[in-house]
Amino acid sequence: MLLNFNNPYSPFILKNVNYLSICHQYVTISTKIIKGDIIKTIMMAGGKGTRLRPLTLVRPKPMIPLVNMPIAQYTLNRLKNSGFNDVIMTLNYMSTNIKNYFKDGSDFDMNIRYSVEKWPLGTGGSVKKVEKHIDDTFMVVSGDVLTDVDFNDIIKFHKEKKAIATMVLTEVEDPTHFGIAVMDQNNKITEYLEKPSADQVFSKVANTGIYVFEPEIFEYFERKEGEVDFSKDIFPEIIKQDGGIYGYVFNGYWNDIGRPETYLEATYDILEQKMEQNIYKNKMEESIGKIGNIWVGENVSIDKKARIEGPVVIGNNCTIDKGSKISKGSVIGNNVSIGKDVNIDAAVLLSNSVIEDNAFLKGCIVDTKCLIQKNSIIETGVVTGSLVEIGKNSVVRASRSISNNMKIVPNSIIDSDYIMEAK
């Protein structure tokens, strides 16, 4: 089934057509899944992720741990499980970080190759760079989104439409962060605008960054120089020439993890199992002071007087001392030490950090190798970089950012950002 029938009255913007008529049109389509029909998938993973700094000062955005697994790995796992094992990753920013982790893909039962850009080529330019490896229908996905879209269903839709390009679309509340589209009664996209201002919004149907293309797409790159962007340079040209770009409307889970708030939202959604994922094999049995879903890694030591309210994930080699409370929505990375009477509420602590006695952390993100000293308070929306030290009795006010290697002296109140630029 190509469209989600659970909400047939969803206000997708279509010209001169009722959404129900489109649903009816696809009832008759064959349900045969074209599994593995794509020869290659291109994953775009070269961006700097500046809106997620300081987390992206030490790693590229697709490698940010999301519930203790790199963001890109979620999509790669979904591709593999859907039968698409041949992937080319386009890289630029901190490319070695990604290559060293995924290598040739064999550890993930995939075949992964890389195309490294000396300088940014844009979303379209990065794909054009690997044109010589493309000789059939291919898919393009982003390495920094979380979704449960059915890749095989997109291919089926694309083939039925005989499209040169298919763009996966979904409805969003705030379209100003995305490209927006209007379709006719046959799902052909007739209007498209990238990141409109509030007074330019004509649709709430947004581009998800997932595409299916025919090799003929490269004909639209002729005479394009410098950085080439699909949304700004290629899609408007296809629409102008009536080349045939179609919108696949998707009503499932999709999160563009572009900002700290959407990162935390994705974290909570995984913990709440809004999108089914394998987290850890081990789940603690409920007992006094330990309730809800609590997934734990290996070699974890939790004092019997510590309290944990799931859903919570605790990584390998962690220690949680007596009197501490870990509340729902929290994720603890590997090798994290949590002292006595610490309160962690819906916070994400990445690996190798130390949280000393009586600290309080709520709705924040603490990067790797940080030290939060005794009696410190980290408020909602705070993001720290790696190797940050917060001195004892300090308070970091809500929504502040602290860059890598910063040392905050004891008894401080931080009510402004401490940020440095990446080298």
Secondary structure as UniProt FT lines:
FT   TURN            5..6
FT   TURN            8..9
FT   TURN            15..16
FT   HELIX           19..25
FT   TURN            26..28
FT   TURN            35..36
FT   STRAND          40..44
FT   HELIX           50..52
FT   TURN            53..54
FT   HELIX           55..57
FT   HELIX           61..63
FT   HELIX           71..81
FT   TURN            82..83
FT   STRAND          86..91
FT   TURN            93..94
FT   HELIX           95..102
FT   TURN            103..104
FT   HELIX           106..108
FT   STRAND          111..116
FT   HELIX           122..128
FT   TURN            129..130
FT   HELIX           131..133
FT   STRAND          138..142
FT   TURN            143..144
FT   STRAND          145..147
FT   HELIX           151..161
FT   STRAND          165..171
FT   HELIX           175..177
FT   STRAND          179..183
FT   TURN            185..186
FT   STRAND          188..194
FT   HELIX           198..200
FT   STRAND          205..213
FT   HELIX           215..221
FT   TURN            222..223
FT   HELIX           230..234
FT   HELIX           235..240
FT   TURN            241..242
FT   STRAND          245..249
FT   STRAND          254..256
FT   HELIX           260..271
FT   TURN            272..273
FT   STRAND          282..283
FT   TURN            288..289
FT   STRAND          290..291
FT   STRAND          294..296
FT   STRAND          301..302
FT   TURN            304..305
FT   STRAND          307..309
FT   STRAND          312..314
FT   TURN            316..317
FT   STRAND          319..320
FT   TURN            322..323
FT   STRAND          325..327
FT   TURN            328..329
FT   STRAND          331..332
FT   TURN            334..335
FT   STRAND          337..338
FT   TURN            340..341
FT   STRAND          343..345
FT   STRAND          348..349
FT   STRAND          354..355
FT   TURN            357..358
FT   STRAND          360..362
FT   STRAND          365..366
FT   TURN            368..369
FT   STRAND          371..372
FT   TURN            374..375
FT   STRAND          377..378
FT   TURN            380..381
FT   STRAND          383..384
FT   TURN            386..387
FT   STRAND          389..390
FT   TURN            392..393
FT   STRAND          395..396
FT   TURN            398..399
FT   STRAND          401..402
FT   TURN            404..405
FT   STRAND          407..408
FT   TURN            410..411
FT   STRAND          413..414
//
